[in-house]
Amino acid sequence: MKDNKESLVLARLAAQILEEKKAEEVRILDLRRVQSSPAEFFVIASGNVPSHVGALSDAVHETVKKATGQGPHKVEGYQNAEWILMDYFDVVVHIFQKDRRTFYRLDELWSDGEEVAVASGQ
């Protein structure tokens, strides 16, 4: 298992921003022990409507950029805001509308990952 503390810090920062902006069901999944995972961490959250999902994505983008100088390598889904994916290489942030999250079941698909507390020290 890799020991990349920077990616954990980034995942927690994104999750904390999402919680502050009233995202629901915010989770961090540690995928470092999952054989074919595309990232070290997934941050998964839900928004209520497209404008909320977009605002959550904007908040993550702005705050992470200010704190780390790092922007996402890639952003997908921003136009429709049903499911926005923000790729920070080792951390992928997924922000869903509730019905899309239920439909795609990303939490279940990656359930081999270990859930991590949003705040450090928990």
MMTF fields as JSON, N, C-alpha, C and O atoms, coordinates in Angstrom:
{
  "mmtfVersion": "1.0.0",
  "mmtfProducer": "UNKNOWN",
  "numBonds": 487,
  "numAtoms": 488,
  "numGroups": 122,
  "numChains": 1,
  "numModels": 1,
  "chainsPerModel": [1],
  "groupsPerChain": [122],
  "chainIdList": ["A"],
  "bondAtomList": [4, 2, 8, 6, 12, 10, 16, 14, 20, 18, 24, 22, 28, 26, 32, 30, 36, 34, 40, 38, 44, 42, 48, 46, 52, 50, 56, 54, 60, 58, 64, 62, 68, 66, 72, 70, 76, 74, 80, 78, 84, 82, 88, 86, 92, 90, 96, 94, 100, 98, 104, 102, 108, 106, 112, 110, 116, 114, 120, 118, 124, 122, 128, 126, 132, 130, 136, 134, 140, 138, 144, 142, 148, 146, 152, 150, 156, 154, 160, 158, 164, 162, 168, 166, 172, 170, 176, 174, 180, 178, 184, 182, 188, 186, 192, 190, 196, 194, 200, 198, 204, 202, 208, 206, 212, 210, 216, 214, 220, 218, 224, 222, 228, 226, 232, 230, 236, 234, 240, 238, 244, 242, 248, 246, 252, 250, 256, 254, 260, 258, 264, 262, 268, 266, 272, 270, 276, 274, 280, 278, 284, 282, 288, 286, 292, 290, 296, 294, 300, 298, 304, 302, 308, 306, 312, 310, 316, 314, 320, 318, 324, 322, 328, 326, 332, 330, 336, 334, 340, 338, 344, 342, 348, 346, 352, 350, 356, 354, 360, 358, 364, 362, 368, 366, 372, 370, 376, 374, 380, 378, 384, 382, 388, 386, 392, 390, 396, 394, 400, 398, 404, 402, 408, 406, 412, 410, 416, 414, 420, 418, 424, 422, 428, 426, 432, 430, 436, 434, 440, 438, 444, 442, 448, 446, 452, 450, 456, 454, 460, 458, 464, 462, 468, 466, 472, 470, 476, 474, 480, 478, 484, 482],
  "bondOrderList": [1, 1, 1, 1, 1, 1, 1, 1, 1, 1, 1, 1, 1, 1, 1, 1, 1, 1, 1, 1, 1, 1, 1, 1, 1, 1, 1, 1, 1, 1, 1, 1, 1, 1, 1, 1, 1, 1, 1, 1, 1, 1, 1, 1, 1, 1, 1, 1, 1, 1, 1, 1, 1, 1, 1, 1, 1, 1, 1, 1, 1, 1, 1, 1, 1, 1, 1, 1, 1, 1, 1, 1, 1, 1, 1, 1, 1, 1, 1, 1, 1, 1, 1, 1, 1, 1, 1, 1, 1, 1, 1, 1, 1, 1, 1, 1, 1, 1, 1, 1, 1, 1, 1, 1, 1, 1, 1, 1, 1, 1, 1, 1, 1, 1, 1, 1, 1, 1, 1, 1, 1],
  "groupList": [{"groupName": "MET", "atomNameList": ["N", "CA", "C", "O"], "elementList": ["N", "C", "C", "O"], "formalChargeList": [0, 0, 0, 0], "bondAtomList": [1, 0, 2, 1, 3, 2], "bondOrderList": [1, 1, 2], "singleLetterCode": "M", "chemCompType": "L-PEPTIDE LINKING"}, {"groupName": "LYS", "atomNameList": ["N", "CA", "C", "O"], "elementList": ["N", "C", "C", "O"], "formalChargeList": [0, 0, 0, 0], "bondAtomList": [1, 0, 2, 1, 3, 2], "bondOrderList": [1, 1, 2], "singleLetterCode": "K", "chemCompType": "L-PEPTIDE LINKING"}, {"groupName": "ASP", "atomNameList": ["N", "CA", "C", "O"], "elementList": ["N", "C", "C", "O"], "formalChargeList": [0, 0, 0, 0], "bondAtomList": [1, 0, 2, 1, 3, 2], "bondOrderList": [1, 1, 2], "singleLetterCode": "D", "chemCompType": "L-PEPTIDE LINKING"}, {"groupName": "ASN", "atomNameList": ["N", "CA", "C", "O"], "elementList": ["N", "C", "C", "O"], "formalChargeList": [0, 0, 0, 0], "bondAtomList": [1, 0, 2, 1, 3, 2], "bondOrderList": [1, 1, 2], "singleLetterCode": "N", "chemCompType": "L-PEPTIDE LINKING"}, {"groupName": "GLU", "atomNameList": ["N", "CA", "C", "O"], "elementList": ["N", "C", "C", "O"], "formalChargeList": [0, 0, 0, 0], "bondAtomList": [1, 0, 2, 1, 3, 2], "bondOrderList": [1, 1, 2], "singleLetterCode": "E", "chemCompType": "L-PEPTIDE LINKING"}, {"groupName": "SER", "atomNameList": ["N", "CA", "C", "O"], "elementList": ["N", "C", "C", "O"], "formalChargeList": [0, 0, 0, 0], "bondAtomList": [1, 0, 2, 1, 3, 2], "bondOrderList": [1, 1, 2], "singleLetterCode": "S", "chemCompType": "L-PEPTIDE LINKING"}, {"groupName": "LEU", "atomNameList": ["N", "CA", "C", "O"], "elementList": ["N", "C", "C", "O"], "formalChargeList": [0, 0, 0, 0], "bondAtomList": [1, 0, 2, 1, 3, 2], "bondOrderList": [1, 1, 2], "singleLetterCode": "L", "chemCompType": "L-PEPTIDE LINKING"}, {"groupName": "VAL", "atomNameList": ["N", "CA", "C", "O"], "elementList": ["N", "C", "C", "O"], "formalChargeList": [0, 0, 0, 0], "bondAtomList": [1, 0, 2, 1, 3, 2], "bondOrderList": [1, 1, 2], "singleLetterCode": "V", "chemCompType": "L-PEPTIDE LINKING"}, {"groupName": "ALA", "atomNameList": ["N", "CA", "C", "O"], "elementList": ["N", "C", "C", "O"], "formalChargeList": [0, 0, 0, 0], "bondAtomList": [1, 0, 2, 1, 3, 2], "bondOrderList": [1, 1, 2], "singleLetterCode": "A", "chemCompType": "L-PEPTIDE LINKING"}, {"groupName": "ARG", "atomNameList": ["N", "CA", "C", "O"], "elementList": ["N", "C", "C", "O"], "formalChargeList": [0, 0, 0, 0], "bondAtomList": [1, 0, 2, 1, 3, 2], "bondOrderList": [1, 1, 2], "singleLetterCode": "R", "chemCompType": "L-PEPTIDE LINKING"}, {"groupName": "GLN", "atomNameList": ["N", "CA", "C", "O"], "elementList": ["N", "C", "C", "O"], "formalChargeList": [0, 0, 0, 0], "bondAtomList": [1, 0, 2, 1, 3, 2], "bondOrderList": [1, 1, 2], "singleLetterCode": "Q", "chemCompType": "L-PEPTIDE LINKING"}, {"groupName": "ILE", "atomNameList": ["N", "CA", "C", "O"], "elementList": ["N", "C", "C", "O"], "formalChargeList": [0, 0, 0, 0], "bondAtomList": [1, 0, 2, 1, 3, 2], "bondOrderList": [1, 1, 2], "singleLetterCode": "I", "chemCompType": "L-PEPTIDE LINKING"}, {"groupName": "PRO", "atomNameList": ["N", "CA", "C", "O"], "elementList": ["N", "C", "C", "O"], "formalChargeList": [0, 0, 0, 0], "bondAtomList": [1, 0, 2, 1, 3, 2], "bondOrderList": [1, 1, 2], "singleLetterCode": "P", "chemCompType": "L-PEPTIDE LINKING"}, {"groupName": "PHE", "atomNameList": ["N", "CA", "C", "O"], "elementList": ["N", "C", "C", "O"], "formalChargeList": [0, 0, 0, 0], "bondAtomList": [1, 0, 2, 1, 3, 2], "bondOrderList": [1, 1, 2], "singleLetterCode": "F", "chemCompType": "L-PEPTIDE LINKING"}, {"groupName": "GLY", "atomNameList": ["N", "CA", "C", "O"], "elementList": ["N", "C", "C", "O"], "formalChargeList": [0, 0, 0, 0], "bondAtomList": [1, 0, 2, 1, 3, 2], "bondOrderList": [1, 1, 2], "singleLetterCode": "G", "chemCompType": "PEPTIDE LINKING"}, {"groupName": "HIS", "atomNameList": ["N", "CA", "C", "O"], "elementList": ["N", "C", "C", "O"], "formalChargeList": [0, 0, 0, 0], "bondAtomList": [1, 0, 2, 1, 3, 2], "bondOrderList": [1, 1, 2], "singleLetterCode": "H", "chemCompType": "L-PEPTIDE LINKING"}, {"groupName": "THR", "atomNameList": ["N", "CA", "C", "O"], "elementList": ["N", "C", "C", "O"], "formalChargeList": [0, 0, 0, 0], "bondAtomList": [1, 0, 2, 1, 3, 2], "bondOrderList": [1, 1, 2], "singleLetterCode": "T", "chemCompType": "L-PEPTIDE LINKING"}, {"groupName": "TYR", "atomNameList": ["N", "CA", "C", "O"], "elementList": ["N", "C", "C", "O"], "formalChargeList": [0, 0, 0, 0], "bondAtomList": [1, 0, 2, 1, 3, 2], "bondOrderList": [1, 1, 2], "singleLetterCode": "Y", "chemCompType": "L-PEPTIDE LINKING"}, {"groupName": "TRP", "atomNameList": ["N", "CA", "C", "O"], "elementList": ["N", "C", "C", "O"], "formalChargeList": [0, 0, 0, 0], "bondAtomList": [1, 0, 2, 1, 3, 2], "bondOrderList": [1, 1, 2], "singleLetterCode": "W", "chemCompType": "L-PEPTIDE LINKING"}],
  "groupTypeList": [0, 1, 2, 3, 1, 4, 5, 6, 7, 6, 8, 9, 6, 8, 8, 10, 11, 6, 4, 4, 1, 1, 8, 4, 4, 7, 9, 11, 6, 2, 6, 9, 9, 7, 10, 5, 5, 12, 8, 4, 13, 13, 7, 11, 8, 5, 14, 3, 7, 12, 5, 15, 7, 14, 8, 6, 5, 2, 8, 7, 15, 4, 16, 7, 1, 1, 8, 16, 14, 10, 14, 12, 15, 1, 7, 4, 14, 17, 10, 3, 8, 4, 18, 11, 6, 0, 2, 17, 13, 2, 7, 7, 7, 15, 11, 13, 10, 1, 2, 9, 9, 16, 13, 17, 9, 6, 2, 4, 6, 18, 5, 2, 14, 4, 4, 7, 8, 7, 8, 5, 14, 10],
  "groupIdList": [1, 2, 3, 4, 5, 6, 7, 8, 9, 10, 11, 12, 13, 14, 15, 16, 17, 18, 19, 20, 21, 22, 23, 24, 25, 26, 27, 28, 29, 30, 31, 32, 33, 34, 35, 36, 37, 38, 39, 40, 41, 42, 43, 44, 45, 46, 47, 48, 49, 50, 51, 52, 53, 54, 55, 56, 57, 58, 59, 60, 61, 62, 63, 64, 65, 66, 67, 68, 69, 70, 71, 72, 73, 74, 75, 76, 77, 78, 79, 80, 81, 82, 83, 84, 85, 86, 87, 88, 89, 90, 91, 92, 93, 94, 95, 96, 97, 98, 99, 100, 101, 102, 103, 104, 105, 106, 107, 108, 109, 110, 111, 112, 113, 114, 115, 116, 117, 118, 119, 120, 121, 122],
  "secStructList": [7, 7, 7, 7, 2, 2, 2, 2, 2, 2, 2, 2, 2, 2, 2, 2, 2, 2, 2, 2, 6, 6, 7, 3, 3, 3, 3, 3, 3, 3, 7, 6, 6, 1, 6, 6, 7, 1, 1, 1, 3, 3, 3, 3, 3, 3, 3, 1, 1, 2, 2, 2, 2, 2, 2, 2, 2, 2, 2, 2, 2, 2, 2, 2, 2, 2, 2, 2, 1, 7, 7, 7, 1, 3, 3, 3, 1, 6, 6, 6, 7, 1, 3, 3, 3, 3, 3, 7, 1, 1, 3, 3, 3, 3, 3, 3, 3, 2, 2, 2, 2, 2, 2, 2, 7, 2, 2, 2, 2, 6, 6, 6, 1, 3, 3, 3, 7, 1, 1, 6, 6, 7],
  "xCoordList": [0.841, 0.0, 0.883, 1.827, 0.568, 1.306, 1.043, 0.001, 1.985, 1.776, 1.892, 2.934, 0.838, 0.846, -0.059, -1.264, 0.533, -0.252, -0.859, -1.917, -0.22, -0.76, -2.119, -3.021, -2.27, -3.549, -4.63, -5.784, -4.286, -5.268, -5.669, -6.845, -4.701, -4.994, -5.928, -6.884, -5.655, -6.502, -7.91, -8.891, -8.016, -9.331, -10.127, -11.318, -9.466, -10.152, -10.54, -11.621, -9.684, -10.006, -11.248, -12.171, -11.275, -12.443, -13.707, -14.759, -13.605, -14.771, -15.249, -16.454, -14.332, -14.715, -15.422, -16.399, -14.927, -15.574, -16.994, -17.938, -17.138, -18.455, -19.41, -20.566, -18.932, -19.78, -20.162, -21.314, -19.201, -19.483, -20.532, -21.306, -20.559, -21.504, -22.793, -23.555, -23.015, -24.272, -24.474, -25.611, -23.388, -23.519, -24.016, -23.831, -24.635, -25.155, -24.353, -23.778, -24.329, -23.678, -22.254, -21.893, -21.462, -20.069, -19.248, -19.256, -18.546, -17.722, -16.361, -16.236, -15.358, -14.032, -13.755, -13.83, -13.434, -13.056, -11.571, -11.095, -10.851, -9.424, -9.324, -9.676, -8.845, -8.782, -7.365, -7.116, -6.439, -5.039, -4.824, -3.861, -5.69, -5.552, -6.404, -6.393, -7.132, -7.982, -7.157, -6.623, -7.063, -6.155, -6.23, -5.202, -7.379, -7.472, -8.079, -8.713, -7.888, -8.506, -7.846, -6.631, -8.644, -8.099, -7.493, -6.902, -7.633, -7.119, -6.856, -7.265, -6.177, -5.947, -7.183, -7.495, -7.887, -9.074, -10.2, -9.973, -11.421, -12.63, -13.29, -13.395, -13.732, -14.59, -15.936, -16.03, -16.975, -18.307, -19.282, -19.28, -20.124, -21.105, -22.332, -22.297, -23.412, -24.653, -25.084, -24.92, -25.645, -26.278, -27.751, -28.172, -28.527, -29.974, -30.456, -31.301, -29.936, -30.365, -29.124, -28.058, -29.238, -28.049, -27.287, -26.056, -27.988, -27.276, -26.481, -25.4, -26.997, -26.277, -25.046, -23.966, -25.214, -24.086, -22.986, -21.807, -23.369, -22.396, -21.697, -20.486, -22.471, -21.892, -20.917, -19.887, -21.235, -20.326, -19.011, -17.933, -19.107, -17.91, -17.084, -15.862, -17.751, -17.05, -16.318, -15.177, -16.971, -16.365, -15.123, -14.103, -15.211, -14.043, -12.918, -11.779, -13.231, -12.213, -11.512, -10.283, -12.282, -11.707, -10.889, -9.783, -11.422, -10.741, -9.474, -8.444, -9.547, -8.351, -7.283, -6.101, -7.682, -6.725, -6.026, -4.81, -6.817, -6.223, -5.293, -4.226, -5.701, -4.938, -3.696, -2.68, -3.768, -2.668, -2.045, -0.963, -2.719, -2.257, -2.595, -2.224, -3.293, -3.591, -5.035, -5.961, -5.213, -6.542, -6.768, -5.816, -7.993, -8.241, -7.617, -7.597, -7.118, -6.577, -7.702, -7.512, -8.862, -9.995, -11.284, -11.365, -12.291, -13.624, -14.609, -14.57, -15.492, -16.513, -17.882, -18.034, -18.882, -20.263, -20.733, -21.864, -19.884, -20.241, -21.459, -22.284, -21.577, -22.678, -24.047, -24.933, -24.229, -25.521, -25.659, -26.766, -24.538, -24.484, -25.365, -25.964, -25.439, -26.092, -25.061, -25.35, -23.848, -22.724, -21.471, -21.098, -20.832, -19.592, -18.422, -18.4, -17.46, -16.254, -15.097, -14.899, -14.345, -13.17, -11.95, -11.829, -11.055, -9.906, -8.659, -8.125, -8.206, -6.964, -5.872, -5.011, -5.905, -4.991, -5.169, -5.864, -4.574, -4.67, -5.985, -6.338, -6.703, -8.004, -9.018, -8.795, -10.134, -11.219, -12.453, -12.895, -12.991, -14.168, -15.379, -15.4, -16.389, -17.636, -18.758, -18.989, -19.456, -20.577, -21.817, -21.891, -22.775, -23.961, -25.214, -25.287, -26.202, -27.564, -27.982, -27.504, -28.859, -29.199, -29.653, -29.211, -30.528, -31.037, -29.941, -29.958, -28.999, -27.876, -26.963, -26.453, -26.761, -25.915, -26.552, -25.865, -27.847, -28.559, -28.467, -28.251, -28.63, -28.606, -27.234, -27.15, -26.17, -24.83, -24.179, -23.254, -24.642, -24.191, -22.663, -22.095, -22.014, -20.555, -20.06, -19.031, -20.795, -20.42, -20.344, -19.436, -21.299, -21.326, -20.252, -19.606, -20.065, -19.091, -17.674, -16.866, -17.38, -16.045, -16.074, -15.28, -16.986, -17.133, -15.939, -15.832, -15.029, -13.794, -12.878, -11.98, -13.102, -12.304, -12.692, -13.824, -11.731, -11.952, -12.438, -11.835, -13.518, -14.007, -13.075, -12.619, -12.804, -11.914, -12.729, -13.613, -12.438, -13.12, -12.781, -11.647, -13.772, -13.561, -12.559, -11.626, -12.735, -11.814, -10.68, -10.904, -9.473, -8.343, -8.49, -9.083, -7.944, -8.02, -9.258, -9.435, -10.117, -11.32, -11.113, -12.011],
  "yCoordList": [-1.185, 0.0, 1.243, 1.348, 2.173, 3.429, 4.226, 4.072, 5.073, 5.977, 7.393, 8.032, 7.875, 9.208, 10.09, 10.175, 10.737, 11.567, 12.769, 13.245, 13.267, 14.42, 14.095, 14.933, 12.899, 12.544, 12.4, 12.749, 11.897, 11.816, 13.213, 13.467, 14.113, 15.493, 16.136, 16.818, 15.922, 16.47, 15.886, 16.617, 14.58, 13.94, 14.508, 14.793, 14.666, 15.221, 16.68, 17.098, 17.45, 18.845, 18.919, 19.68, 18.141, 18.134, 17.724, 18.34, 16.689, 16.219, 17.272, 17.462, 17.949, 18.993, 20.15, 20.689, 20.529, 21.592, 21.168, 21.946, 19.934, 19.427, 19.456, 19.857, 19.037, 19.081, 20.515, 20.789, 21.423, 22.832, 23.427, 24.295, 22.965, 23.478, 22.648, 22.718, 21.872, 21.122, 19.96, 19.606, 19.367, 18.12, 17.045, 17.153, 16.029, 14.943, 13.669, 13.462, 12.83, 11.516, 11.609, 10.902, 12.471, 12.645, 11.475, 11.19, 10.807, 9.653, 9.75, 10.266, 9.252, 9.078, 7.578, 6.924, 7.044, 5.641, 5.55, 6.13, 4.817, 4.558, 3.327, 2.22, 3.529, 2.449, 1.929, 1.179, 2.319, 1.936, 0.429, -0.073, -0.298, -1.754, -2.486, -3.715, -1.736, -2.34, -2.473, -1.491, -3.693, -4.036, -3.111, -2.581, -2.909, -2.198, -0.796, -0.299, -0.177, 1.132, 2.203, 2.186, 3.13, 4.199, 5.353, 6.259, 5.33, 6.409, 5.845, 4.726, 6.62, 6.207, 6.435, 5.637, 7.54, 7.88, 8.339, 9.026, 7.946, 8.515, 9.338, 8.891, 10.519, 11.316, 11.324, 11.712, 10.896, 10.774, 11.584, 11.515, 12.361, 13.198, 13.382, 13.112, 13.843, 14.107, 15.546, 16.132, 16.107, 17.411, 17.247, 16.195, 18.276, 18.176, 18.394, 17.645, 19.399, 19.777, 20.15, 20.342, 20.257, 20.569, 21.805, 21.801, 22.851, 24.056, 23.803, 24.367, 22.971, 22.624, 21.779, 22.005, 20.808, 19.964, 20.826, 20.641, 21.766, 22.665, 23.548, 23.757, 24.066, 24.916, 24.122, 24.65, 22.87, 22.023, 21.832, 21.927, 21.564, 21.397, 22.684, 22.646, 23.811, 25.102, 25.333, 25.795, 25.013, 25.227, 24.353, 24.818, 23.09, 22.203, 22.758, 22.87, 23.101, 23.616, 24.846, 24.897, 25.825, 27.086, 26.884, 27.411, 26.131, 25.963, 25.124, 25.454, 24.045, 23.214, 24.016, 23.92, 24.797, 25.619, 26.624, 26.802, 27.281, 28.239, 27.559, 28.082, 26.399, 25.725, 25.024, 24.967, 24.483, 23.65, 24.144, 23.697, 25.062, 25.504, 24.523, 24.731, 23.462, 22.385, 22.472, 22.57, 22.435, 22.332, 20.906, 20.129, 20.547, 19.182, 18.976, 19.884, 17.782, 17.418, 17.391, 17.758, 16.954, 16.796, 16.957, 16.54, 17.567, 17.677, 17.202, 17.646, 16.296, 15.794, 15.982, 15.907, 16.229, 16.292, 17.635, 17.758, 18.652, 19.953, 20.571, 21.205, 20.396, 21.016, 20.559, 21.386, 19.252, 18.718, 18.699, 18.778, 18.593, 18.577, 17.496, 17.697, 16.349, 15.182, 14.371, 13.817, 14.32, 13.618, 14.326, 14.217, 15.038, 15.73, 14.928, 14.562, 14.667, 13.96, 14.952, 15.588, 15.076, 15.946, 15.067, 14.456, 15.012, 14.117, 14.872, 15.699, 14.575, 15.131, 14.051, 14.048, 13.154, 12.022, 11.006, 10.009, 11.216, 10.251, 10.351, 9.448, 11.44, 11.655, 11.993, 12.885, 11.275, 11.57, 11.93, 11.166, 13.114, 13.608, 13.373, 13.788, 12.697, 12.409, 13.137, 12.901, 14.021, 14.741, 14.421, 14.763, 13.765, 13.273, 14.028, 14.571, 14.06, 14.286, 12.972, 11.906, 13.043, 11.851, 10.672, 9.546, 10.911, 9.8, 9.181, 7.973, 9.974, 9.445, 8.596, 7.566, 9.028, 8.249, 6.893, 5.873, 6.887, 5.63, 4.741, 3.534, 5.33, 4.567, 3.942, 2.761, 4.71, 4.223, 3.4, 2.634, 3.542, 2.72, 2.669, 1.616, 3.801, 3.852, 3.403, 2.737, 3.77, 3.359, 1.832, 1.286, 1.158, -0.306, -0.915, -1.894, -0.33, -0.872, -0.855, -1.73, 0.128, 0.249, -0.039, 0.513, -0.899, -1.192, -1.936, -2.061, -2.437, -3.049, -1.997, -2.324, -0.752, 0.337, 0.549, 0.292, 1.02, 1.268, 2.714, 3.646, 2.893, 4.249, 4.942, 4.357, 6.21, 7.04, 8.182, 8.718, 8.559, 9.699, 10.974, 11.169, 11.837, 13.102, 13.963, 14.493, 14.109, 14.93, 14.046, 12.904, 14.574, 13.807, 13.676, 14.528, 12.6, 12.371, 11.623, 11.353, 11.285, 10.509, 9.061, 8.25],
  "zCoordList": [0.0, 0.0, 0.0, 0.783, -0.877, -0.917, 0.346, 0.983, 0.702, 1.825, 1.302, 1.445, 0.704, 0.138, 0.99, 0.756, 1.968, 2.889, 2.189, 2.599, 1.148, 0.425, -0.192, -0.179, -0.726, -1.331, -0.266, -0.517, 0.911, 1.994, 2.463, 2.723, 2.571, 2.96, 1.933, 2.303, 0.657, -0.401, -0.338, -0.474, -0.133, -0.035, 1.142, 1.014, 2.275, 3.45, 3.232, 3.648, 2.593, 2.306, 1.422, 1.712, 0.356, -0.534, 0.223, 0.055, 1.054, 1.813, 2.811, 2.976, 3.468, 4.42, 3.723, 4.242, 2.548, 1.774, 1.424, 1.569, 0.964, 0.591, 1.784, 1.648, 2.939, 4.137, 4.494, 4.831, 4.422, 4.74, 3.81, 4.216, 2.57, 1.568, 1.516, 0.551, 2.564, 2.746, 1.778, 1.465, 1.304, 0.55, 1.511, 2.723, 0.973, 1.799, 1.565, 0.496, 2.579, 2.511, 1.969, 1.028, 2.558, 2.122, 2.659, 3.856, 1.754, 2.133, 1.46, 0.35, 2.143, 1.552, 1.555, 2.595, 0.382, 0.276, -0.041, -1.017, 0.792, 0.577, -0.318, 0.091, -1.531, -2.516, -2.729, -3.673, -1.866, -2.07, -2.012, -2.593, -1.331, -1.251, -2.287, -2.35, -3.087, -4.109, -5.388, -5.904, -5.883, -6.973, -8.186, -8.608, -8.74, -10.025, -9.888, -10.818, -8.749, -8.535, -9.398, -9.596, -9.91, -10.754, -9.964, -10.55, -8.643, -7.79, -6.401, -6.088, -5.578, -4.195, -3.337, -2.453, -3.609, -2.825, -3.736, -4.732, -3.378, -3.953, -2.872, -1.729, -3.209, -2.34, -3.047, -4.212, -2.342, -2.935, -2.108, -0.879, -2.799, -2.104, -2.986, -4.187, -2.373, -3.106, -2.915, -1.845, -3.991, -3.956, -4.286, -4.769, -4.027, -4.2, -5.626, -6.115, -6.29, -7.635, -8.436, -7.852, -9.766, -10.565, -10.1, -10.094, -9.715, -9.273, -7.994, -7.819, -7.107, -5.878, -6.215, -5.671, -7.112, -7.523, -8.143, -7.842, -9.007, -9.625, -8.602, -8.673, -7.645, -6.6, -5.726, -5.306, -5.455, -4.68, -5.433, -4.847, -6.725, -7.548, -7.567, -7.421, -7.745, -7.751, -6.432, -6.425, -5.322, -4.007, -3.826, -3.318, -4.242, -4.149, -5.012, -4.557, -6.244, -7.173, -6.593, -6.55, -6.154, -5.657, -4.388, -4.27, -3.448, -2.167, -2.301, -1.713, -3.071, -3.272, -4.005, -3.673, -4.987, -5.741, -4.813, -4.882, -3.941, -2.998, -1.998, -1.677, -1.512, -0.463, -0.979, -0.286, -2.203, -2.692, -3.986, -4.368, -4.66, -5.964, -7.071, -8.226, -6.724, -7.664, -8.142, -7.338, -9.44, -10.017, -10.474, -10.554, -10.775, -11.253, -12.632, -13.463, -12.853, -14.169, -15.198, -16.357, -14.756, -15.657, -14.856, -13.7, -15.482, -14.892, -15.948, -17.096, -15.548, -16.467, -15.84, -14.621, -16.687, -16.238, -15.736, -15.265, -15.826, -15.24, -15.93, -15.272, -17.238, -17.987, -17.492, -17.28, -17.306, -16.865, -15.349, -14.816, -14.668, -13.201, -12.585, -11.528, -13.255, -12.653, -11.87, -10.809, -12.428, -11.801, -12.28, -13.448, -11.398, -11.749, -11.193, -10.019, -12.054, -11.666, -11.765, -12.8, -10.69, -10.644, -10.383, -9.321, -11.356, -11.295, -10.859, -11.598, -9.647, -9.117, -9.109, -8.228, -10.067, -10.219, -9.091, -9.289, -7.923, -6.828, -6.064, -5.305, -6.262, -5.611, -6.69, -7.509, -6.686, -7.619, -6.788, -5.93, -7.072, -6.362, -7.262, -8.421, -6.705, -7.416, -6.691, -5.505, -7.397, -6.794, -7.632, -8.813, -7.005, -7.692, -7.281, -6.178, -8.174, -7.728, -7.074, -7.461, -6.098, -5.309, -6.16, -5.933, -7.136, -7.941, -8.803, -9.036, -9.275, -10.065, -9.191, -9.632, -7.963, -7.048, -6.766, -6.729, -6.569, -6.346, -7.586, -7.473, -8.75, -10.002, -10.259, -10.597, -10.104, -10.437, -9.326, -9.594, -8.093, -6.957, -6.818, -6.53, -7.023, -6.939, -5.562, -5.453, -4.523, -3.159, -3.061, -2.434, -3.683, -3.644, -4.54, -4.168, -5.72, -6.657, -6.09, -6.402, -5.27, -4.676, -3.173, -2.412, -2.759, -1.323, -0.745, 0.475, -1.595, -1.088, -0.478, 0.297, -0.823, -0.239, 1.209, 1.618, 1.965, 3.39, 3.577, 3.045, 4.324, 4.571, 5.548, 6.53, 5.249, 6.052, 6.632, 5.963, 7.869, 8.493, 7.741, 7.304, 7.597, 6.889, 7.64, 7.036, 8.936, 9.748, 10.248, 10.651, 10.22, 10.742, 12.249, 12.911, 12.769, 14.208, 14.639, 15.827, 13.702, 14.053, 13.76, 13.988]
}
